[in-house]
Amino acid sequence: FGYDPSELVGRSWAFLYPESDVAYVTEEVIPAVPADGVWSDQTTFLQRDGSALVADHTLARAEGGRLICTVRDISEELERREELQARRTLLDLFIENVESYAIFTLDTDGCVTTWNSGAKRITGYEADDILGEHCSAFFGDADQETGVPASLLEQAAAEGTANHEGWRVRKDGSQFWERMTISAIRDDGELVGFGTVVFDATEEQ
């Protein structure tokens, strides 16, 4: 908070809060602390220089009805989260609006979980048509019978990526020559899905 301990001892807790929050803490937070338990949430405090401090705040009751207050400053953490979310939103918008490539994700079973406008243009499938469906829907009968979709997923899971090209099938039954890259998506080393990028190279054939 920026205060020396001697400046805090004996003062009301209220001066550490924005004036608009004092009534909320008095009337709702403190009464919500169980007699033998804790209350926990995020609250905003004021530092000595007047700047706001967002914190994970825990109140616990001690003997004699006293309260033990624990505060962890999460202001920088929240800023990082907001910045990351803004970047993700920008990336999502970029991917959604890419028209030259089909960019979509699959779950660990190979079923479609996201779908961009390029994927719609190239394959003819609307998102509502394909979300939840297996990626083998884009492969012809021969490739499905020989297990090509499954082998590509297995290769991507084992090696990180799998590249393939060949004739694929649009929603209307017409074919296009596809160049595909499937990449494994991992979270802390655990496979959580696949990212797929497809280019329509029919004109080059």
Secondary structure, 3 states (H helix, E strand, C coil): CCCCHHHHCCCCHHHHCCHHHHHHHHHHHHHHCCCCCEEEEEEEEECCCCCEEEEEEEEEECHHHCEEEEEEECHHHHHHHHHHHHHHHHHHHHHHHCCCEEEEEECCCCEEEEECHHHHHHHCCCHHHHCCCEHHHHECHHHHHCCHHHHHHHHHHHHCEEEEEEEEECCCCCEEEEEEEEEEEEECCEEEEEEEEEEECHHHC
